[in-house]
Every structure is written in structure tokens, then in C-alpha cells.
Amino acid sequence: MIYRSKAPLRIGLAGGGTDVSPYSDLFGGAILNATISLYANATLEPNEEKKIVLEALDRNERQEFDWATELPIDGKLDLLKGVYNRIQKDYKLKEQGFRLSTFVDAPAGSGLGTSSTLVVAILGAFTEMLRLPLGEYDMAHYAYDIERNDLKLAGGKQDQYAATFGGVNFMEFYADDKVIVNPLRVKQQHLFELENNLVLYYTATNRESAELIKKQSKNVTDKKEKSIEAMHQLKEQAQRMKEALLMGKLNEVGDILDYGFQQKRKMADGISNPLMEEIYETTKKAGATGGKISGAGGGGFMIFYCPGNAKYTVMQRLEKFGGYSKNYQFVEHGLKTWTI
């Protein structure tokens, strides 16, 4: 038997960063995001040999171990090992070898939630094999717990829930890891228009999101008023984006994104940089009404709202920066698992 899973990556549309502790614990956070047709994939193939083979096919990384109840966390394929170690600890897998293979449709550190979505996908493959009765909230929190507590990786909470639930969601974050996912019933024509007008652009630069998130968290701990006020405004931005999408006021989306772009830069040093500022100004001159840096910032993907047919001019002007525009569609489904 072979066990497979796929979980969608996401575009964050508003509220980014307010899902990160301690801000969400102290003030409550809110984010609006939508899953897209780019995926983290995982395949689990048991074998009769007592060997554990781990491979990230998109990164050409591979490790092999004799069967063990715990694999070393050493900076190589740690997400795969972290999930296995936790599953082994909680469910006591039998002494049987397997091959765990993964592939992600976007580079690590690109701002689409790749790491957390990959953890969800790997968990999905194991839950499919073990037939674990985990609901969406259970799965998302399990993935969050592995990444943040077992592996000690800094980050927020939205990605695990987006990957598990799928669709367009308004998410609320509170103390004690309480998360409420509110699926939005956005009319199909409004989603089509949003999809048509949003350019997803890869800057061909990656960043280490954990370091930026640590800076952001420290600013809250240190009670830096400028950073905290920016996060308050981003939380309000998520409310405004929710209303615009539900009421079909797509002409407001660009301005809401632009407002968020101005606020996000105030959260921590390094979120933006001269290249990203130049890219942003270039798209505004070409007809975009707003945009944002995807994920924690510092590199990776950016999105731009381009009303009318402005996206074609915008994409043409972006060519000089050496990145590329990525085709996508919004998808309604979250994590999917199956057996062959």
C-alpha cells in the first residue's frame, strides 16, 4: 500500500503577523487568507526492510536510517523527522521500515506557508496510514505543536489551519492557542475577479522567516508602541478585507492591500528592503492599486492587485527584476489524503 497526501499553500490577504505570539495572546489576532493551487505533497511507502528513507524530492535531499523510535534533529529534513518522532511517541508505530517522500510546489522561505503546509501534508500521510480520527482543528493544532514546540521553530498559527481547512477563511487567534476558523461564502464571480486581478510574483529571493518573526515578537514583548500599533492596524485591515470580499467591493481591495503594506513595514526591521520597495513602486506606476509582501517578509513572493487589464502591463514591467509571475487558482479544499 502507498499512502499519499496533498495540502494547499495559501496567499495571505490581510492581517499578516497578528497570528504570532505574544501579540495574539495579549490582543487577539485576525487574518484573512485563501488557499491556492500550489501544494505540499507527501508519499509514505512501507517496506519490509527495517530502513527509514527520507527524501525531499524538490530539494534533492535524502537521508537513510536504520529503524529507530527517534530520528536526530540536526538541520537536515527536520520537518520530516519531527513529524515521525511525534507520531512514534504518541502512537508507537510497529518496527517497520518506510520511505517518506515530499515535494513542495514553491521554494522554502517564499512566503506561502511552505514549511507549515508540508508538516500538515506529512501528518496527513501518517494519519491515512494509521487511520487516525483527527478532525481539521485537531490536525492543524497537531501540526502547529510539532513545528513550534517540538522543533522550536518560530512562526505564527495561520498556515497550519489554512492548509487543513482550505478555502477563503477569516481566522481569529487568541491566548492558549485558541483559533477560530470562519469560512467565508464569497460569491464565485467575486473570487474569479480577485483571482483575475491578483498577480502572484516571485522575487527570486528567499529569507529565513523565523528571524523576522523573532524580531516581531520581541517588539511586542519590549512594548514597542510603533510595532504594536501597526499590528492593531493590520488586524483592522483583515476586517476591512472581509467586508470588501463578502460585499463584492473589489475596487477597494487594492487600497486595503496598500494600507497593509504601509503598516507591515513598521512591525520589524527587515520586512521590506530596497529591492522590494522598488518592485512595489514599479507595479504602482504600471497600474496596480496595492499589494503586499507574502508571509513574514524580507523576500519570497509578493502579490499585487491590478484592476481592469493592468496585470499584463504590471507583469511586463516586473520582468526586469529577474523573478517570475506564477499562475494559480483559488481552491476550496484543504488537506486531502488517499491510499493506493
Beta strands, then each sheet from edge to edge (+ up, - down):
strand 1: 3-14
strand 2: 29-47
strand 3: 51-56
strand 4: 61-66
strand 5: 97-104
strand 6: 168-173
strand 7: 179-183
strand 8: 198-202
strand 9: 290-293
strand 10: 301-305
strand 11: 324-325
strand 12: 336-339
sheet 1: 4+ 3- 5- 2+ 1- 12+
sheet 2: 4+ 3- 5- 2+ 6- 7+
sheet 3: 9+ 10- 8+ 11-
end
